Amino acid sequence: MMTVVRYPTAEELARSLGGKRAAKGWIAQCPAHEDRHASLSISESDDGTRVLWKCHAKCPQDDVKRALIARG
């Protein structure tokens, strides 16, 4: 039997972080650092197959990924 893993959409991820809609994506507080203002941009790739994020406070991608995984 094959296990299918379902990853969250950009919207689901943003909402789980208390984010809000912004332009073509979402903005939320970055879970990788103490963020007083929303600095994490979240969107989906043009083909809709990947969730993309960028911390505008310059947290490394791997740090954000580890923080998201730790949150469940």
N, CA, C and O atoms as a GROMACS GRO file, in nm:
protein
  288
    1MET      N    1   0.084  -0.118   0.000
    1MET     CA    2   0.000   0.000   0.000
    1MET      C    3   0.089   0.125   0.000
    1MET      O    4   0.187   0.132   0.074
    2MET      N    5   0.054   0.222  -0.082
    2MET     CA    6   0.131   0.345  -0.094
    2MET      C    7   0.069   0.455  -0.008
    2MET      O    8  -0.052   0.475  -0.008
    3THR      N    9   0.155   0.526   0.066
    3THR     CA   10   0.110   0.637   0.148
    3THR      C   11   0.124   0.766   0.069
    3THR      O   12   0.230   0.794   0.013
    4VAL      N   13   0.018   0.842   0.064
    4VAL     CA   14   0.021   0.970  -0.006
    4VAL      C   15   0.035   1.081   0.098
    4VAL      O   16  -0.045   1.090   0.192
    5VAL      N   17   0.136   1.164   0.080
    5VAL     CA   18   0.158   1.276   0.170
    5VAL      C   19   0.098   1.401   0.107
    5VAL      O   20   0.129   1.433  -0.008
    6ARG      N   21   0.015   1.470   0.181
    6ARG     CA   22  -0.047   1.592   0.132
    6ARG      C   23   0.016   1.711   0.202
    6ARG      O   24   0.010   1.722   0.324
    7TYR      N   25   0.076   1.798   0.125
    7TYR     CA   26   0.137   1.918   0.179
    7TYR      C   27   0.036   2.031   0.176
    7TYR      O   28  -0.054   2.032   0.092
    8PRO      N   29   0.049   2.128   0.267
    8PRO     CA   30  -0.047   2.238   0.268
    8PRO      C   31  -0.030   2.331   0.148
    8PRO      O   32   0.079   2.342   0.091
    9THR      N   33  -0.137   2.395   0.111
    9THR     CA   34  -0.131   2.498   0.007
    9THR      C   35  -0.071   2.624   0.069
    9THR      O   36  -0.055   2.633   0.190
   10ALA      N   37  -0.039   2.721  -0.015
   10ALA     CA   38   0.012   2.849   0.035
   10ALA      C   39  -0.090   2.913   0.129
   10ALA      O   40  -0.053   2.967   0.233
   11GLU      N   41  -0.216   2.908   0.092
   11GLU     CA   42  -0.320   2.966   0.176
   11GLU      C   43  -0.329   2.896   0.310
   11GLU      O   44  -0.337   2.962   0.414
   12GLU      N   45  -0.329   2.764   0.310
   12GLU     CA   46  -0.336   2.689   0.436
   12GLU      C   47  -0.217   2.719   0.526
   12GLU      O   48  -0.232   2.738   0.647
   13LEU      N   49  -0.099   2.725   0.466
   13LEU     CA   50   0.021   2.755   0.542
   13LEU      C   51   0.013   2.895   0.601
   13LEU      O   52   0.040   2.915   0.720
   14ALA      N   53  -0.024   2.991   0.520
   14ALA     CA   54  -0.035   3.130   0.566
   14ALA      C   55  -0.138   3.143   0.677
   14ALA      O   56  -0.111   3.208   0.778
   15ARG      N   57  -0.253   3.083   0.660
   15ARG     CA   58  -0.358   3.092   0.764
   15ARG      C   59  -0.313   3.027   0.894
   15ARG      O   60  -0.347   3.074   1.002
   16SER      N   61  -0.236   2.917   0.884
   16SER     CA   62  -0.188   2.851   1.006
   16SER      C   63  -0.090   2.940   1.083
   16SER      O   64  -0.071   2.923   1.203
   17LEU      N   65  -0.028   3.035   1.012
   17LEU     CA   66   0.063   3.130   1.075
   17LEU      C   67  -0.005   3.263   1.108
   17LEU      O   68   0.061   3.357   1.152
   18GLY      N   69  -0.136   3.269   1.086
   18GLY     CA   70  -0.210   3.392   1.112
   18GLY      C   71  -0.189   3.497   1.003
   18GLY      O   72  -0.206   3.616   1.027
   19GLY      N   73  -0.152   3.451   0.884
   19GLY     CA   74  -0.121   3.542   0.774
   19GLY      C   75  -0.243   3.601   0.706
   19GLY      O   76  -0.357   3.564   0.733
   20LYS      N   77  -0.214   3.694   0.617
   20LYS     CA   78  -0.319   3.764   0.542
   20LYS      C   79  -0.285   3.767   0.394
   20LYS      O   80  -0.168   3.755   0.356
   21ARG      N   81  -0.386   3.784   0.314
   21ARG     CA   82  -0.370   3.794   0.169
   21ARG      C   83  -0.290   3.920   0.136
   21ARG      O   84  -0.313   4.026   0.194
   22ALA      N   85  -0.199   3.908   0.041
   22ALA     CA   86  -0.118   4.023  -0.002
   22ALA      C   87  -0.078   4.002  -0.148
   22ALA      O   88  -0.011   3.904  -0.181
   23ALA      N   89  -0.119   4.093  -0.233
   23ALA     CA   90  -0.085   4.086  -0.377
   23ALA      C   91  -0.119   3.949  -0.434
   23ALA      O   92  -0.235   3.906  -0.427
   24LYS      N   93  -0.021   3.879  -0.488
   24LYS     CA   94  -0.045   3.748  -0.550
   24LYS      C   95  -0.033   3.632  -0.451
   24LYS      O   96  -0.049   3.517  -0.490
   25GLY      N   97  -0.005   3.662  -0.326
   25GLY     CA   98   0.016   3.555  -0.229
   25GLY      C   99  -0.032   3.593  -0.091
   25GLY      O  100  -0.142   3.646  -0.074
   26TRP      N  101   0.052   3.565   0.006
   26TRP     CA  102   0.018   3.584   0.147
   26TRP      C  103   0.137   3.643   0.219
   26TRP      O  104   0.250   3.635   0.170
   27ILE      N  105   0.112   3.702   0.335
   27ILE     CA  106   0.219   3.755   0.420
   27ILE      C  107   0.187   3.710   0.563
   27ILE      O  108   0.072   3.715   0.607
   28ALA      N  109   0.291   3.666   0.634
   28ALA     CA  110   0.271   3.616   0.770
   28ALA      C  111   0.398   3.643   0.852
   28ALA      O  112   0.501   3.681   0.798
   29GLN      N  113   0.386   3.623   0.981
   29GLN     CA  114   0.505   3.634   1.066
   29GLN      C  115   0.592   3.511   1.044
   29GLN      O  116   0.542   3.399   1.036
   30CYS      N  117   0.720   3.533   1.033
   30CYS     CA  118   0.815   3.424   1.009
   30CYS      C  119   0.831   3.341   1.135
   30CYS      O  120   0.857   3.397   1.242
   31PRO      N  121   0.817   3.208   1.127
   31PRO     CA  122   0.831   3.125   1.245
   31PRO      C  123   0.978   3.099   1.283
   31PRO      O  124   1.004   3.038   1.386
   32ALA      N  125   1.073   3.144   1.201
   32ALA     CA  126   1.214   3.117   1.226
   32ALA      C  127   1.281   3.222   1.314
   32ALA      O  128   1.394   3.202   1.360
   33HIS      N  129   1.213   3.333   1.337
   33HIS     CA  130   1.267   3.436   1.425
   33HIS      C  131   1.152   3.509   1.494
   33HIS      O  132   1.037   3.497   1.453
   34GLU      N  133   1.186   3.584   1.598
   34GLU     CA  134   1.082   3.662   1.666
   34GLU      C  135   1.044   3.777   1.575
   34GLU      O  136   1.117   3.875   1.562
   35ASP      N  137   0.931   3.764   1.514
   35ASP     CA  138   0.886   3.857   1.411
   35ASP      C  139   0.775   3.945   1.464
   35ASP      O  140   0.665   3.896   1.492
   36ARG      N  141   0.802   4.073   1.479
   36ARG     CA  142   0.698   4.165   1.526
   36ARG      C  143   0.606   4.208   1.413
   36ARG      O  144   0.489   4.239   1.436
   37HIS      N  145   0.658   4.209   1.292
   37HIS     CA  146   0.581   4.246   1.174
   37HIS      C  147   0.590   4.131   1.074
   37HIS      O  148   0.691   4.062   1.067
   38ALA      N  149   0.486   4.112   0.999
   38ALA     CA  150   0.484   4.003   0.901
   38ALA      C  151   0.596   4.024   0.799
   38ALA      O  152   0.596   4.123   0.726
   39SER      N  153   0.690   3.931   0.794
   39SER     CA  154   0.801   3.943   0.701
   39SER      C  155   0.814   3.821   0.610
   39SER      O  156   0.905   3.816   0.527
   40LEU      N  157   0.726   3.725   0.624
   40LEU     CA  158   0.733   3.603   0.545
   40LEU      C  159   0.631   3.609   0.431
   40LEU      O  160   0.511   3.609   0.455
   41SER      N  161   0.681   3.614   0.309
   41SER     CA  162   0.594   3.609   0.190
   41SER      C  163   0.574   3.462   0.153
   41SER      O  164   0.669   3.384   0.152
   42ILE      N  165   0.450   3.427   0.123
   42ILE     CA  166   0.416   3.289   0.088
   42ILE      C  167   0.333   3.292  -0.040
   42ILE      O  168   0.237   3.369  -0.051
   43SER      N  169   0.370   3.209  -0.136
   43SER     CA  170   0.296   3.202  -0.261
   43SER      C  171   0.309   3.062  -0.318
   43SER      O  172   0.374   2.975  -0.260
   44GLU      N  173   0.246   3.040  -0.433
   44GLU     CA  174   0.258   2.912  -0.502
   44GLU      C  175   0.331   2.933  -0.633
   44GLU      O  176   0.323   3.040  -0.693
   45SER      N  177   0.402   2.830  -0.678
   45SER     CA  178   0.471   2.838  -0.806
   45SER      C  179   0.368   2.858  -0.917
   45SER      O  180   0.250   2.827  -0.899
   46ASP      N  181   0.414   2.907  -1.030
   46ASP     CA  182   0.322   2.934  -1.142
   46ASP      C  183   0.240   2.813  -1.182
   46ASP      O  184   0.125   2.827  -1.222
   47ASP      N  185   0.299   2.694  -1.170
   47ASP     CA  186   0.225   2.572  -1.208
   47ASP      C  187   0.144   2.516  -1.091
   47ASP      O  188   0.075   2.415  -1.107
   48GLY      N  189   0.152   2.581  -0.975
   48GLY     CA  190   0.072   2.540  -0.860
   48GLY      C  191   0.118   2.414  -0.791
   48GLY      O  192   0.043   2.357  -0.711
   49THR      N  193   0.239   2.368  -0.819
   49THR     CA  194   0.285   2.242  -0.761
   49THR      C  195   0.372   2.261  -0.637
   49THR      O  196   0.399   2.164  -0.566
   50ARG      N  197   0.417   2.384  -0.610
   50ARG     CA  198   0.506   2.407  -0.497
   50ARG      C  199   0.465   2.532  -0.420
   50ARG      O  200   0.414   2.628  -0.477
   51VAL      N  201   0.488   2.528  -0.290
   51VAL     CA  202   0.468   2.645  -0.206
   51VAL      C  203   0.604   2.712  -0.192
   51VAL      O  204   0.704   2.647  -0.160
   52LEU      N  205   0.607   2.842  -0.215
   52LEU     CA  206   0.731   2.919  -0.209
   52LEU      C  207   0.723   3.017  -0.093
   52LEU      O  208   0.616   3.071  -0.064
   53TRP      N  209   0.835   3.040  -0.025
   53TRP     CA  210   0.837   3.140   0.081
   53TRP      C  211   0.969   3.215   0.079
   53TRP      O  212   1.071   3.166   0.031
   54LYS      N  213   0.962   3.336   0.133
   54LYS     CA  214   1.081   3.419   0.147
   54LYS      C  215   1.064   3.506   0.271
   54LYS      O  216   0.965   3.577   0.286
   55CYS      N  217   1.163   3.498   0.358
   55CYS     CA  218   1.163   3.585   0.476
   55CYS      C  219   1.238   3.712   0.438
   55CYS      O  220   1.355   3.708   0.401
   56HIS      N  221   1.169   3.825   0.448
   56HIS     CA  222   1.228   3.953   0.413
   56HIS      C  223   1.322   4.005   0.523
   56HIS      O  224   1.385   4.110   0.506
   57ALA      N  225   1.330   3.933   0.635
   57ALA     CA  226   1.428   3.964   0.739
   57ALA      C  227   1.554   3.879   0.716
   57ALA      O  228   1.646   3.879   0.798
   58LYS      N  229   1.556   3.808   0.605
   58LYS     CA  230   1.672   3.732   0.558
   58LYS      C  231   1.700   3.603   0.634
   58LYS      O  232   1.816   3.561   0.641
   59CYS      N  233   1.599   3.540   0.692
   59CYS     CA  234   1.619   3.408   0.751
   59CYS      C  235   1.653   3.311   0.637
   59CYS      O  236   1.590   3.316   0.531
   60PRO      N  237   1.750   3.222   0.657
   60PRO     CA  238   1.781   3.121   0.555
   60PRO      C  239   1.660   3.030   0.530
   60PRO      O  240   1.584   2.999   0.622
   61GLN      N  241   1.645   2.986   0.406
   61GLN     CA  242   1.534   2.898   0.369
   61GLN      C  243   1.527   2.775   0.459
   61GLN      O  244   1.418   2.735   0.502
   62ASP      N  245   1.642   2.715   0.488
   62ASP     CA  246   1.643   2.594   0.571
   62ASP      C  247   1.593   2.622   0.713
   62ASP      O  248   1.528   2.537   0.773
   63ASP      N  249   1.622   2.741   0.767
   63ASP     CA  250   1.573   2.776   0.901
   63ASP      C  251   1.421   2.788   0.900
   63ASP      O  252   1.354   2.742   0.992
   64VAL      N  253   1.368   2.851   0.796
   64VAL     CA  254   1.222   2.865   0.786
   64VAL      C  255   1.158   2.727   0.771
   64VAL      O  256   1.058   2.698   0.835
   65LYS      N  257   1.217   2.644   0.687
   65LYS     CA  258   1.164   2.509   0.666
   65LYS      C  259   1.163   2.429   0.798
   65LYS      O  260   1.063   2.365   0.830
   66ARG      N  261   1.274   2.434   0.874
   66ARG     CA  262   1.280   2.362   1.002
   66ARG      C  263   1.175   2.415   1.099
   66ARG      O  264   1.111   2.337   1.170
   67ALA      N  265   1.156   2.546   1.102
   67ALA     CA  266   1.057   2.605   1.193
   67ALA      C  267   0.915   2.564   1.153
   67ALA      O  268   0.830   2.538   1.239
   68LEU      N  269   0.889   2.558   1.022
   68LEU     CA  270   0.756   2.516   0.976
   68LEU      C  271   0.731   2.369   1.010
   68LEU      O  272   0.622   2.333   1.055
   69ILE      N  273   0.832   2.286   0.989
   69ILE     CA  274   0.818   2.143   1.021
   69ILE      C  275   0.795   2.125   1.172
   69ILE      O  276   0.711   2.045   1.213
   70ALA      N  277   0.869   2.200   1.253
   70ALA     CA  278   0.854   2.189   1.399
   70ALA      C  279   0.714   2.227   1.444
   70ALA      O  280   0.664   2.175   1.544
   71ARG      N  281   0.650   2.320   1.371
   71ARG     CA  282   0.513   2.361   1.402
   71ARG      C  283   0.411   2.256   1.363
   71ARG      O  284   0.296   2.259   1.408
   72GLY      N  285   0.452   2.164   1.279
   72GLY     CA  286   0.362   2.057   1.234
   72GLY      C  287   0.289   2.095   1.110
   72GLY      O  288   0.209   2.016   1.059
   0.00000   0.00000   0.00000
